[in-house]
Amino acid sequence: MKSPVFTWHLLMPRYWPIWLCVIPLFYLLSRLPWSVQHRLGTALGRFIYKVIGQRRRDTETNLALCFPEKSAEERQWMAEDVFVQGGIALFETANAWFKPKTYYHRKVTIEGLHLLQAAQAEGKGVLLLGAHYSFVDLCGLLAIIFFQVDTVYRPQNNKALEYFIVKRRLRIYDYQIDHDNMRLLIKALKENHVVWYTPDQDFGLKQGVFAPFFGIQAATLTAPRRLQKINDSVVMFIHFRRHPTLEQYEILITPPLADYPTDDVVADATRVNQQLETLIRRSPTQYMWFHRRFKTRPDGEAMPYPKKKRHLKQELAEAATQTKENQ
């Protein structure tokens, strides 16, 4: 992949915080020893859990829906640990961007690599399905210790931050594929690349169908079944897990998904969700539960999440306008 083009527009004052604060900060964070990173990340995660109410409530809602068998106390601990894992992941992101790639060579193990190698030997593309784990940026760096991979991602709204992230990820991925750039995604699979794709977020029903995820109907992307047909690509799953305290990581690759896709789009989406759920349960608090996974609901079913402040303000403004018109 070619390096992103730098333009003078990226030096406008609105982007100065990125160049003067964010980038230097991440570089400095990457210089800290792991023991310090772990302690600071833990403290940061607990602080964010207390002060960012909306994300905390969304996380607690997701956990209540997906783990009804657990007590309220257990789910509260899980919710806080989700944020702790996210705080630690901030430092792991800095490491992924700035530490030497060889730093992690003795800190990661992999299971199922032979399955991926066998799939690659077939001379087809490999669609490697995964989920959004807290240290998602580091996952790519861990993977390329064993195999080359492309990634599908959503670009940042801030252009300077987008330029910087793409630039740093060049040392990890062959292709960084905008999730709207289907042409490049098809090209990668036709070139027999391994493409890491995360179909675990709610993009509505224009791109998906309802299928159960942790027992809850969730809008589920149907793109994997369409992408499989490109070059008869092999579909597999990947899971990343961090040791609770040590700087050690595990990668698990599952056997290829057999008899996929079928003629039943809902059954296919259900199979994908079930496999993702099984993998997420291996280390549940390392998953990004603060996404609104269940925001799209079947007709007549209310969204389970509290309304965001901006939506409440908008409703109040509309109500005030309506009152004035009626007077």
C-alpha positions as CSV (number, residue, x, y, z in Angstrom):
1,M,0.0,0.0,0.0
2,K,1.2,3.5,-0.9
3,S,2.0,5.9,1.9
4,P,-0.8,8.5,2.4
5,V,-0.1,11.9,0.8
6,F,0.7,14.7,3.2
7,T,-0.9,18.1,2.4
8,W,-0.4,21.5,3.9
9,H,-4.0,21.5,4.8
10,L,-3.1,19.1,7.7
11,L,-1.1,21.9,9.3
12,M,-4.2,24.1,9.9
13,P,-4.6,25.3,13.5
14,R,-7.5,22.9,14.1
15,Y,-5.1,20.0,13.7
16,W,-2.3,21.4,15.9
17,P,-3.5,19.4,19.0
18,I,-2.8,16.2,17.0
19,W,0.7,17.2,16.0
20,L,1.7,18.9,19.3
21,C,-0.1,16.8,21.9
22,V,-1.6,13.5,20.8
23,I,1.3,12.1,18.7
24,P,4.1,13.2,21.2
25,L,2.0,11.8,24.1
26,F,1.6,8.4,22.5
27,Y,5.3,8.2,21.7
28,L,6.2,9.0,25.3
29,L,3.6,6.4,26.6
30,S,5.3,3.7,24.4
31,R,8.6,4.4,26.1
32,L,7.3,3.4,29.6
33,P,8.0,-0.1,30.9
34,W,5.1,-2.5,30.9
35,S,4.7,-2.6,34.7
36,V,4.1,1.2,34.6
37,Q,1.9,1.1,31.6
38,H,-0.3,-1.6,33.2
39,R,-0.7,0.4,36.5
40,L,-1.4,3.7,34.7
41,G,-3.8,2.0,32.3
42,T,-5.7,0.3,35.1
43,A,-6.1,3.6,37.0
44,L,-7.1,5.5,33.8
45,G,-9.7,2.9,33.0
46,R,-11.3,3.1,36.5
47,F,-11.3,6.9,36.3
48,I,-13.0,6.8,32.8
49,Y,-15.6,4.3,34.1
50,K,-16.6,6.7,36.8
51,V,-16.7,9.9,34.8
52,I,-18.1,8.9,31.3
53,G,-21.6,8.1,32.2
54,Q,-23.0,7.3,28.7
55,R,-20.4,4.7,27.8
56,R,-20.7,3.2,31.3
57,R,-24.5,2.9,31.0
58,D,-24.2,1.4,27.4
59,T,-21.7,-1.2,28.7
60,E,-23.8,-2.1,31.7
61,T,-26.9,-2.5,29.4
62,N,-24.9,-4.8,27.0
63,L,-23.7,-6.9,29.9
64,A,-27.2,-7.2,31.4
65,L,-28.6,-8.4,28.1
66,C,-25.8,-10.8,27.3
67,F,-25.0,-12.2,30.7
68,P,-28.4,-12.5,32.5
69,E,-27.1,-15.6,34.4
70,K,-24.6,-13.4,36.3
71,S,-25.4,-11.4,39.4
72,A,-25.6,-7.6,39.3
73,E,-22.4,-7.5,41.3
74,E,-20.6,-9.7,38.8
75,R,-21.8,-7.6,35.9
76,Q,-20.7,-4.4,37.7
77,W,-17.2,-5.9,38.1
78,M,-17.2,-6.9,34.4
79,A,-18.3,-3.4,33.3
80,E,-15.5,-1.8,35.3
81,D,-13.0,-4.3,34.0
82,V,-14.1,-3.5,30.4
83,F,-12.9,0.1,31.0
84,V,-9.7,-1.1,32.8
85,Q,-8.9,-3.2,29.7
86,G,-9.5,-0.2,27.5
87,G,-7.2,2.0,29.7
88,I,-4.4,-0.6,29.3
89,A,-5.1,-0.8,25.6
90,L,-4.4,2.9,25.2
91,F,-0.8,2.0,26.1
92,E,-0.8,-1.0,23.8
93,T,-1.9,1.2,21.0
94,A,1.1,3.4,21.6
95,N,3.3,0.3,21.6
96,A,1.8,-0.9,18.3
97,W,2.6,2.4,16.7
98,F,6.0,3.0,18.0
99,K,7.8,0.0,19.6
100,P,10.0,-2.2,17.3
101,K,8.1,-5.0,15.7
102,T,10.5,-7.5,17.2
103,Y,9.5,-6.4,20.7
104,Y,6.6,-8.8,20.8
105,H,8.2,-11.9,19.2
106,R,8.6,-13.7,22.5
107,K,5.4,-12.3,24.0
108,V,2.8,-14.1,21.9
109,T,1.8,-17.6,21.1
110,I,-0.5,-18.9,18.3
111,E,-2.8,-21.9,18.0
112,G,-4.2,-23.0,14.6
113,L,-1.5,-21.4,12.4
114,H,-1.3,-24.6,10.4
115,L,-5.0,-24.2,9.6
116,L,-4.4,-20.8,8.1
117,Q,-1.3,-22.0,6.2
118,A,-3.3,-24.9,4.8
119,A,-6.0,-22.5,3.6
120,Q,-3.4,-20.2,2.0
121,A,-1.9,-23.2,0.2
122,E,-5.2,-23.6,-1.6
123,G,-4.4,-20.4,-3.6
124,K,-7.5,-18.6,-2.5
125,G,-8.2,-15.5,-0.5
126,V,-8.8,-16.0,3.3
127,L,-11.5,-14.0,5.1
128,L,-10.4,-13.9,8.7
129,L,-13.4,-12.9,10.9
130,G,-12.8,-11.4,14.3
131,A,-14.3,-9.0,16.9
132,H,-13.3,-5.7,18.3
133,Y,-11.1,-6.4,21.3
134,S,-9.8,-3.6,23.5
135,F,-6.2,-3.7,22.1
136,V,-7.4,-4.0,18.5
137,D,-4.4,-2.0,17.1
138,L,-1.9,-4.2,18.7
139,C,-3.7,-7.3,17.4
140,G,-2.5,-6.6,13.8
141,L,1.1,-6.2,15.0
142,L,0.9,-9.6,16.9
143,A,-0.6,-11.3,13.8
144,I,2.2,-10.3,11.4
145,I,4.7,-12.0,13.5
146,F,3.2,-15.2,12.0
147,F,1.5,-14.1,8.7
148,Q,0.8,-11.1,6.5
149,V,-2.6,-9.6,6.7
150,D,-4.8,-6.8,5.4
151,T,-7.3,-5.0,7.6
152,V,-10.7,-3.4,7.0
153,Y,-11.3,-0.3,9.1
154,R,-13.4,2.9,9.4
155,P,-11.4,6.1,8.7
156,Q,-11.1,8.8,11.4
157,N,-13.1,12.0,11.0
158,N,-10.0,14.0,12.0
159,K,-7.9,14.2,8.8
160,A,-4.6,14.7,10.7
161,L,-5.3,11.8,13.0
162,E,-6.3,9.6,10.0
163,Y,-3.0,10.5,8.2
164,F,-1.0,9.6,11.2
165,I,-2.7,6.3,12.0
166,V,-2.6,5.1,8.4
167,K,1.1,6.1,8.3
168,R,1.9,4.1,11.5
169,R,-0.1,1.1,10.3
170,L,1.9,0.9,7.1
171,R,4.5,-1.2,9.0
172,I,1.8,-3.7,9.9
173,Y,-0.7,-4.2,7.1
174,D,-0.3,-4.8,3.4
175,Y,-3.7,-3.1,2.6
176,Q,-5.6,-0.8,4.9
177,I,-9.1,-1.0,3.4
178,D,-11.7,1.6,4.0
179,H,-14.9,-0.3,5.0
180,D,-16.7,1.5,2.1
181,N,-13.9,0.6,-0.4
182,M,-15.4,-2.7,-1.7
183,R,-13.2,-2.5,-4.8
184,L,-9.9,-2.7,-2.8
185,L,-11.4,-5.4,-0.6
186,I,-12.3,-7.5,-3.6
187,K,-8.9,-6.9,-5.1
188,A,-7.2,-8.1,-1.9
189,L,-9.2,-11.4,-1.8
190,K,-8.6,-11.9,-5.6
191,E,-4.9,-11.5,-4.9
192,N,-5.2,-14.4,-2.3
193,H,-4.5,-12.1,0.7
194,V,-5.5,-12.8,4.2
195,V,-8.1,-10.1,5.1
196,W,-9.1,-9.4,8.7
197,Y,-12.7,-8.4,8.9
198,T,-14.8,-7.5,12.0
199,P,-18.5,-8.0,11.4
200,D,-19.6,-7.5,15.1
201,Q,-21.0,-4.0,15.0
202,D,-24.5,-2.6,14.3
203,F,-24.7,-1.0,10.9
204,G,-28.5,-1.4,10.6
205,L,-30.5,-3.6,8.3
206,K,-29.5,-2.0,4.9
207,Q,-26.3,-4.1,5.2
208,G,-27.6,-6.9,7.4
209,V,-30.3,-9.0,8.9
210,F,-31.5,-9.8,12.4
211,A,-29.7,-12.8,14.0
212,P,-29.1,-13.8,17.6
213,F,-26.0,-12.6,19.4
214,F,-25.7,-13.7,23.0
215,G,-29.4,-14.6,22.7
216,I,-30.4,-11.1,21.6
217,Q,-31.6,-10.2,18.1
218,A,-28.9,-8.0,16.6
219,A,-28.5,-6.4,13.2
220,T,-25.8,-8.5,11.7
221,L,-23.7,-7.8,8.6
222,T,-24.2,-10.2,5.7
223,A,-21.1,-9.0,3.9
224,P,-19.0,-12.1,4.9
225,R,-21.2,-14.5,2.9
226,R,-20.9,-12.2,-0.2
227,L,-17.2,-11.8,0.2
228,Q,-16.7,-15.5,0.4
229,K,-17.9,-15.9,-3.1
230,I,-15.0,-13.8,-4.3
231,N,-12.3,-16.3,-5.4
232,D,-14.2,-18.9,-3.3
233,S,-12.4,-17.5,-0.3
234,V,-11.8,-19.5,2.9
235,V,-13.7,-18.2,5.9
236,M,-12.0,-18.6,9.3
237,F,-12.2,-16.9,12.7
238,I,-9.4,-15.3,14.9
239,H,-9.3,-14.4,18.6
240,F,-6.8,-12.4,20.5
241,R,-6.4,-12.6,24.3
242,R,-4.1,-10.8,26.8
243,H,-2.8,-12.4,30.0
244,P,-4.6,-10.6,32.9
245,T,-1.4,-9.1,34.3
246,L,1.6,-10.3,32.3
247,E,2.6,-8.8,28.9
248,Q,1.8,-12.1,27.2
249,Y,-0.7,-12.7,24.4
250,E,-2.5,-15.6,22.7
251,I,-3.8,-15.9,19.1
252,L,-6.4,-18.6,18.3
253,I,-7.3,-19.4,14.7
254,T,-10.3,-21.7,14.2
255,P,-10.9,-24.3,11.4
256,P,-12.5,-23.1,8.2
257,L,-16.2,-22.6,8.3
258,A,-17.6,-25.6,6.4
259,D,-20.6,-25.4,4.0
260,Y,-20.7,-21.6,4.1
261,P,-22.5,-19.7,2.8
262,T,-25.8,-21.5,2.4
263,D,-29.0,-20.2,0.7
264,D,-30.3,-19.1,4.2
265,V,-28.9,-15.6,4.9
266,V,-30.2,-15.6,8.5
267,A,-28.7,-19.0,9.3
268,D,-25.4,-17.8,7.9
269,A,-25.5,-14.7,10.0
270,T,-26.4,-16.8,13.1
271,R,-23.4,-19.1,12.6
272,V,-21.1,-16.1,12.4
273,N,-22.5,-14.6,15.6
274,Q,-22.4,-17.9,17.4
275,Q,-18.7,-18.4,16.6
276,L,-17.9,-14.8,17.6
277,E,-19.8,-15.3,20.9
278,T,-17.9,-18.4,21.7
279,L,-14.6,-16.6,21.1
280,I,-15.6,-13.5,23.1
281,R,-16.6,-15.7,26.1
282,R,-12.9,-16.8,26.3
283,S,-12.0,-13.3,27.7
284,P,-15.3,-11.4,27.9
285,T,-14.1,-8.2,29.5
286,Q,-11.4,-7.7,26.8
287,Y,-14.2,-7.1,24.3
288,M,-15.4,-3.6,23.5
289,W,-18.8,-3.8,25.2
290,F,-19.3,0.0,25.1
291,H,-20.5,-0.1,21.5
292,R,-24.3,0.1,21.0
293,R,-24.5,-3.4,19.6
294,F,-28.3,-3.7,19.9
295,K,-29.3,-0.2,18.8
296,T,-31.3,-1.5,15.8
297,R,-34.4,-3.2,17.1
298,P,-37.2,-5.2,15.5
299,D,-40.5,-3.4,14.9
300,G,-42.2,-2.4,18.1
301,E,-39.3,-3.1,20.3
302,A,-37.7,-0.2,22.1
303,M,-33.9,0.5,22.0
304,P,-32.5,-0.7,25.3
305,Y,-30.0,2.1,25.7
306,P,-30.6,5.5,27.4
307,K,-31.0,8.4,25.1
308,K,-27.9,10.5,24.4
309,K,-27.8,14.0,25.7
310,R,-27.8,15.6,22.3
311,H,-31.0,13.6,21.4
312,L,-32.7,14.7,24.6
313,K,-31.7,18.3,23.9
314,Q,-33.1,18.0,20.4
315,E,-36.3,16.5,21.7
316,L,-36.7,19.4,24.2
317,A,-36.0,21.9,21.5
318,E,-38.6,20.3,19.2
319,A,-41.1,20.2,22.0
320,A,-40.6,23.9,22.8
321,T,-41.0,24.8,19.1
322,Q,-44.2,22.7,18.9
323,T,-45.5,24.4,22.0
324,K,-44.9,27.9,20.6
325,E,-46.6,26.9,17.3
326,N,-49.7,25.7,19.2
327,Q,-50.0,28.9,21.2
